[in-house]
Amino acid sequence: MAELINHERATRKKLMSETERPSFEEALKKLEQIVSQLEDNSITLEESVNLYEEGVKLSKFCSEILDDAELRIEQVNEVNS
């Protein structure tokens, strides 16, 4: 199962070049900026929807990185048990 998850994530990562893919910290910072912008009542509905879409993508990206880290930790713990 872990091999299948790793393969699926590796395939997704290949779709985005290294220069396009932000670090976890960069993505999280951008996500925080989006949340701040969405809380601003002066932006239009269209801007809100666009920001929301970008935020969802960044949130998924961050979740995948955290899932990968968790999997790596589990694998290290299994090897060292």
Beta strands, then each sheet from edge to edge (+ up, - down):
end
